[in-house]
């Protein structure tokens, strides 16, 4: 619990700077497509 306390008390200015460095996501994330080898293995089980 002690390690998360620093995030609760971080200044609003610091939070805004951190968010400004992230990329905004528009739309849905691409769907995961497993490799053929993995699918072959799973289907063989």
OpenMM code with the backbone's topology and positions (N, CA, C; nanometers):
from openmm import Vec3, app, unit

residues = "UNK UNK UNK UNK UNK UNK UNK UNK UNK UNK UNK UNK UNK UNK UNK UNK UNK UNK UNK UNK UNK UNK UNK UNK UNK UNK UNK UNK UNK UNK UNK UNK UNK UNK UNK UNK UNK UNK UNK UNK UNK UNK UNK UNK UNK".split()
positions = [
    Vec3(0.0821, -0.1190, 0.0000),
    Vec3(0.0000, 0.0000, 0.0000),
    Vec3(0.0866, 0.1256, 0.0000),
    Vec3(0.2021, 0.1197, 0.0620),
    Vec3(0.2881, 0.2378, 0.0682),
    Vec3(0.3335, 0.2829, -0.0701),
    Vec3(0.3523, 0.1886, -0.1609),
    Vec3(0.4030, 0.2263, -0.2927),
    Vec3(0.2985, 0.3001, -0.3759),
    Vec3(0.1722, 0.2789, -0.3488),
    Vec3(0.0686, 0.3483, -0.4256),
    Vec3(0.0321, 0.4838, -0.3664),
    Vec3(0.0731, 0.5088, -0.2437),
    Vec3(0.0405, 0.6355, -0.1793),
    Vec3(0.0998, 0.7556, -0.2528),
    Vec3(0.2162, 0.7384, -0.3156),
    Vec3(0.2783, 0.8513, -0.3850),
    Vec3(0.1922, 0.8987, -0.5013),
    Vec3(0.1162, 0.8074, -0.5614),
    Vec3(0.0307, 0.8458, -0.6739),
    Vec3(-0.0913, 0.9242, -0.6273),
    Vec3(-0.1367, 0.8951, -0.5085),
    Vec3(-0.2509, 0.9681, -0.4547),
    Vec3(-0.2160, 1.1126, -0.4239),
    Vec3(-0.0910, 1.1372, -0.3893),
    Vec3(-0.0496, 1.2697, -0.3463),
    Vec3(0.0288, 1.3455, -0.4532),
    Vec3(0.0363, 1.2920, -0.5729),
    Vec3(0.1075, 1.3614, -0.6805),
    Vec3(0.0301, 1.4876, -0.7179),
    Vec3(0.1030, 1.5915, -0.7544),
    Vec3(0.0374, 1.7172, -0.7884),
    Vec3(-0.0391, 1.7044, -0.9192),
    Vec3(-0.1418, 1.7843, -0.9336),
    Vec3(-0.2229, 1.7829, -1.0550),
    Vec3(-0.1389, 1.8216, -1.1759),
    Vec3(-0.0470, 1.9145, -1.1589),
    Vec3(0.0415, 1.9573, -1.2674),
    Vec3(0.1256, 1.8395, -1.3165),
    Vec3(0.1756, 1.7609, -1.2263),
    Vec3(0.2575, 1.6452, -1.2621),
    Vec3(0.1742, 1.5409, -1.3366),
    Vec3(0.0512, 1.5197, -1.2932),
    Vec3(-0.0380, 1.4250, -1.3599),
    Vec3(-0.0693, 1.4711, -1.5017),
    Vec3(-0.0938, 1.6012, -1.5201),
    Vec3(-0.1235, 1.6552, -1.6522),
    Vec3(-0.0043, 1.6384, -1.7462),
    Vec3(0.1160, 1.6588, -1.6967),
    Vec3(0.2365, 1.6410, -1.7787),
    Vec3(0.2518, 1.4953, -1.8212),
    Vec3(0.2250, 1.4031, -1.7307),
    Vec3(0.2363, 1.2607, -1.7628),
    Vec3(0.1332, 1.2207, -1.8679),
    Vec3(0.0110, 1.2698, -1.8549),
    Vec3(-0.0928, 1.2379, -1.9520),
    Vec3(-0.0627, 1.2983, -2.0891),
    Vec3(0.0008, 1.4143, -2.0908),
    Vec3(0.0336, 1.4804, -2.2173),
    Vec3(0.1360, 1.3995, -2.2968),
    Vec3(0.2150, 1.3176, -2.2296),
    Vec3(0.3175, 1.2380, -2.2970),
    Vec3(0.2616, 1.1091, -2.3572),
    Vec3(0.1400, 1.0731, -2.3232),
    Vec3(0.0815, 0.9503, -2.3751),
    Vec3(0.0102, 0.9772, -2.5066),
    Vec3(-0.0066, 0.8716, -2.5848),
    Vec3(-0.0793, 0.8838, -2.7108),
    Vec3(-0.2263, 0.8529, -2.6868),
    Vec3(-0.3088, 0.9326, -2.7483),
    Vec3(-0.4524, 0.9109, -2.7359),
    Vec3(-0.4960, 0.8028, -2.8331),
    Vec3(-0.5795, 0.7143, -2.7861),
    Vec3(-0.6275, 0.6038, -2.8688),
    Vec3(-0.7653, 0.6378, -2.9226),
    Vec3(-0.7793, 0.6305, -3.0530),
    Vec3(-0.9095, 0.6527, -3.1162),
    Vec3(-0.9596, 0.5194, -3.1694),
    Vec3(-1.0789, 0.4837, -3.1315),
    Vec3(-1.1352, 0.3578, -3.1804),
    Vec3(-1.0911, 0.2396, -3.0969),
    Vec3(-1.1124, 0.1236, -3.1549),
    Vec3(-1.0824, -0.0006, -3.0846),
    Vec3(-0.9378, -0.0422, -3.1066),
    Vec3(-0.8873, -0.1163, -3.0107),
    Vec3(-0.7541, -0.1739, -3.0239),
    Vec3(-0.7599, -0.2866, -3.1261),
    Vec3(-0.6504, -0.3100, -3.1967),
    Vec3(-0.6516, -0.4200, -3.2932),
    Vec3(-0.6695, -0.5541, -3.2218),
    Vec3(-0.7399, -0.6435, -3.2858),
    Vec3(-0.7659, -0.7747, -3.2276),
    Vec3(-0.6407, -0.8613, -3.2367),
    Vec3(-0.6185, -0.9396, -3.1324),
    Vec3(-0.5032, -1.0291, -3.1280),
    Vec3(-0.5279, -1.1475, -3.2202),
    Vec3(-0.4296, -1.1787, -3.3029),
    Vec3(-0.4340, -1.2955, -3.3904),
    Vec3(-0.3138, -1.3837, -3.3578),
    Vec3(-0.3385, -1.4980, -3.2958),
    Vec3(-0.2269, -1.5850, -3.2570),
    Vec3(-0.1562, -1.6419, -3.3805),
    Vec3(-0.0269, -1.6681, -3.3666),
    Vec3(0.0483, -1.7279, -3.4768),
    Vec3(-0.0066, -1.8666, -3.5123),
    Vec3(0.0145, -1.9081, -3.6353),
    Vec3(-0.0347, -2.0379, -3.6824),
    Vec3(0.0189, -2.1527, -3.5989),
    Vec3(0.1457, -2.1435, -3.5579),
    Vec3(0.2045, -2.2506, -3.4772),
    Vec3(0.1305, -2.2661, -3.3442),
    Vec3(0.0957, -2.1567, -3.2844),
    Vec3(0.0236, -2.1625, -3.1578),
    Vec3(-0.1144, -2.2236, -3.1773),
    Vec3(-0.1841, -2.1827, -3.2821),
    Vec3(-0.3166, -2.2383, -3.3086),
    Vec3(-0.3088, -2.3879, -3.3368),
    Vec3(-0.2089, -2.4290, -3.4110),
    Vec3(-0.1920, -2.5716, -3.4416),
    Vec3(-0.1698, -2.6497, -3.3116),
    Vec3(-0.0879, -2.5961, -3.2239),
    Vec3(-0.0619, -2.6612, -3.0967),
    Vec3(-0.1898, -2.6719, -3.0139),
    Vec3(-0.2639, -2.5631, -3.0027),
    Vec3(-0.3851, -2.5633, -2.9224),
    Vec3(-0.4903, -2.6589, -2.9796),
    Vec3(-0.5003, -2.6639, -3.1100),
    Vec3(-0.5972, -2.7535, -3.1725),
    Vec3(-0.5581, -2.9001, -3.1580),
    Vec3(-0.4299, -2.9263, -3.1361),
    Vec3(-0.3851, -3.0643, -3.1200),
    Vec3(-0.4074, -3.1177, -2.9796),
    Vec3(-0.4423, -3.0331, -2.8880),
    Vec3(-0.4621, -3.0773, -2.7482),
    Vec3(-0.5881, -3.1575, -2.7307),
] * unit.nanometer
topology = app.Topology()
chain = topology.addChain("A")
for resn in residues:
    res = topology.addResidue(resn, chain)
    for name in ("N", "CA", "C"):
        topology.addAtom(name, app.Element.getBySymbol(name[0]), res)
